[in-house]
């Protein structure tokens, strides 16, 4: 790459660990960075990221199955709210009671009454990252690195509708066509179907 003058669009991680002994929420860090799970829907991780839409920030929420890195739920909206997370949860096309654990950071969009009630209804355990530590939600952070590099960076969205439409296409491509080295060079759906 150096000889050809090529520059990678992937960058080195720039996070710095935030040391704090304070952990206000009683929900524990159950996942504890154990990102390698051998059973379908054992752990689902999530986070939100921003996307520029007609000069303003809009937000995308993704739910990722740790078993095969498949995006099982997604939503896009103008505001970073619990309703956006709830829409992503509602978009999951598998029985929600099969999800054993839901892991996120400590943002208020994830830890609130709406999401608490939904998780309780389906018997899903909650795991929260340590305060200020993105490494505890590394899979979701890495997912957004792919998402921004492959989808949102360099894209122009005139309104929320084109973003939602193209997001659906990206999720379909990511799950059914894009191969992953960690899955034996299979797509997430192909890996899931071959291992079940």
Secondary structure, 3 states (H helix, E strand, C coil): CCCCCCCCCCCCCCCCCCCCCCCCCCCCCCCCCCCCCCCCCCEEEEEEEEEEECCEEEEEEEEEECCCCEEEEEEEECCCCHHHHHHHHHCCCCCHHHCCEEEECCCCCCCCHHHHHHHHHHCCEEEECCCCCHHHHHHHHHHHHHHHHHHHCCCCCCCHHHHHHHHHHHHHHHHHCCCEHHHCCECHHHHHHHHC
